[in-house]
Amino acid sequence: MTPGADPLAGLRDWHAPAPVGWWPPAPGWWLLAALGLALLGWGVWAWRRHRRRVAPRRAALAELARLRAGFAAGGDARALAAGCSRLLRRLALSRHGRARVAGLAGADWLAFLDAEGGAGAFSGGVGRALVEQAYRPPEASAVDAEALLGLVERWIRAQGRGR
């Protein structure tokens, strides 16, 4: 440096730092993204599991609606009782397993239905039609269809609770 020269003349002017780029993200953002993906995966898994669990019940309610429409069109009490019994047995097999349900008949079948949500209405109420209608002559077949359909619907809906 020469004497008498300005000592500040060799300094550069101030400058802003380079802008911060968006990539790569900071480690916190990576953790947040991983947590978000994990939550999304868990949500999809839980939703699919729920759909699989309620699918038999939804199908049973749709079949019950078809039985109701068939009875309204034809008025055949024997066919209604037989259809309701088949529907309940199929749902019980899918829900409770073959070992527990397949061998049940008559009073044992009605007792099972009562124990699993019937509250006594199968063995001691309109639900008896499920086992009695098959042995009645067609001209003597009479059943309170709305009460039976309501009982079957309540039993189907009860299968979704508590499990």
VENSUL-V809742 format. One record per residue. N is the residue number from 1. RES is the residue in three letters. SS is DSSP state (H for helix, E for strand, C for the rest). PSI is psi in whole degrees, -180 to 180 (999 if undefined). OMEGA is omega as a letter, one per 40 degrees, with the letter a starting at -180 (NA if undefined). Layout:
n: (N/N)
res: (RES/RES)
ss: (SS/SS)
psi: (PSI/PSI)
omega: (OMEGA/OMEGA)
//
This chain:
n: (1/2/3/4/5/6/7/8/9/10/11/12/13/14/15/16/17/18/19/20/21/22/23/24/25/26/27/28/29/30/31/32/33/34/35/36/37/38/39/40/41/42/43/44/45/46/47/48/49/50/51/52/53/54/55/56/57/58/59/60/61/62/63/64/65/66/67/68/69/70/71/72/73/74/75/76/77/78/79/80/81/82/83/84/85/86/87/88/89/90/91/92/93/94/95/96/97/98/99/100/101/102/103/104/105/106/107/108/109/110/111/112/113/114/115/116/117/118/119/120/121/122/123/124/125/126/127/128/129/130/131/132/133/134/135/136/137/138/139/140/141/142/143/144/145/146/147/148/149/150/151/152/153/154/155/156/157/158/159/160/161/162/163)
res: (MET/THR/PRO/GLY/ALA/ASP/PRO/LEU/ALA/GLY/LEU/ARG/ASP/TRP/HIS/ALA/PRO/ALA/PRO/VAL/GLY/TRP/TRP/PRO/PRO/ALA/PRO/GLY/TRP/TRP/LEU/LEU/ALA/ALA/LEU/GLY/LEU/ALA/LEU/LEU/GLY/TRP/GLY/VAL/TRP/ALA/TRP/ARG/ARG/HIS/ARG/ARG/ARG/VAL/ALA/PRO/ARG/ARG/ALA/ALA/LEU/ALA/GLU/LEU/ALA/ARG/LEU/ARG/ALA/GLY/PHE/ALA/ALA/GLY/GLY/ASP/ALA/ARG/ALA/LEU/ALA/ALA/GLY/CYS/SER/ARG/LEU/LEU/ARG/ARG/LEU/ALA/LEU/SER/ARG/HIS/GLY/ARG/ALA/ARG/VAL/ALA/GLY/LEU/ALA/GLY/ALA/ASP/TRP/LEU/ALA/PHE/LEU/ASP/ALA/GLU/GLY/GLY/ALA/GLY/ALA/PHE/SER/GLY/GLY/VAL/GLY/ARG/ALA/LEU/VAL/GLU/GLN/ALA/TYR/ARG/PRO/PRO/GLU/ALA/SER/ALA/VAL/ASP/ALA/GLU/ALA/LEU/LEU/GLY/LEU/VAL/GLU/ARG/TRP/ILE/ARG/ALA/GLN/GLY/ARG/GLY/ARG)
ss: (C/C/C/C/C/C/C/C/C/C/C/C/C/C/C/C/C/C/C/C/C/C/C/C/C/C/H/H/H/H/H/H/H/H/H/H/H/H/H/H/H/H/H/H/H/H/H/H/H/H/H/H/H/H/H/H/H/H/H/H/H/H/H/H/H/H/H/H/H/H/H/H/H/H/C/C/H/H/H/H/H/H/H/H/H/H/H/H/H/H/H/H/H/H/H/H/C/H/H/H/H/C/C/C/C/H/H/H/H/H/H/H/H/H/H/H/H/H/C/C/C/C/C/C/C/H/H/H/H/H/H/H/H/H/H/C/C/H/H/H/C/C/C/C/H/H/H/H/H/H/H/H/H/H/H/H/H/H/C/C/C/C/C)
psi: (137/146/138/-8/152/120/-19/-4/-25/-4/144/156/158/154/149/151/162/145/148/128/160/-13/137/148/162/159/-32/-38/-36/-43/-42/-41/-42/-42/-42/-43/-39/-43/-40/-44/-43/-41/-43/-43/-46/-40/-45/-39/-44/-44/-41/-36/-37/-5/-46/-37/-42/-43/-38/-40/-36/-41/-38/-39/-38/-39/-41/-44/-40/-39/-39/-33/-40/-30/22/105/-36/-43/-37/-48/-42/-42/-41/-41/-44/-42/-46/-39/-43/-44/-42/-39/-43/-31/-39/-8/150/-41/-33/-26/-36/-35/1/137/158/-130/-34/-40/-45/-38/-39/-46/-40/-42/-28/20/1/-19/38/-6/-14/-49/-36/19/-147/-20/-16/-21/-25/-34/-20/-30/-29/-23/2/146/151/-37/-20/3/111/135/147/92/-44/-39/-42/-45/-39/-41/-44/-42/-43/-39/-42/-46/-33/-19/-14/-10/145/7/999)
omega: (a/i/i/i/a/a/a/a/a/i/i/i/i/a/a/i/i/i/a/a/a/i/e/i/i/a/i/i/i/i/i/i/i/i/i/i/i/i/i/i/i/i/i/i/a/i/i/i/i/i/i/a/a/a/i/i/i/i/i/i/i/i/i/i/i/i/i/i/i/i/i/a/a/i/a/a/i/i/i/a/i/i/i/a/i/a/i/a/i/i/i/i/a/a/a/i/a/a/a/a/a/a/a/i/i/a/i/i/i/i/i/i/i/a/a/i/a/i/i/a/i/a/a/a/a/i/i/i/a/a/a/a/a/a/i/i/a/a/i/a/i/i/i/a/a/i/i/i/i/i/i/i/i/i/i/a/i/a/i/a/i/i/NA)
//
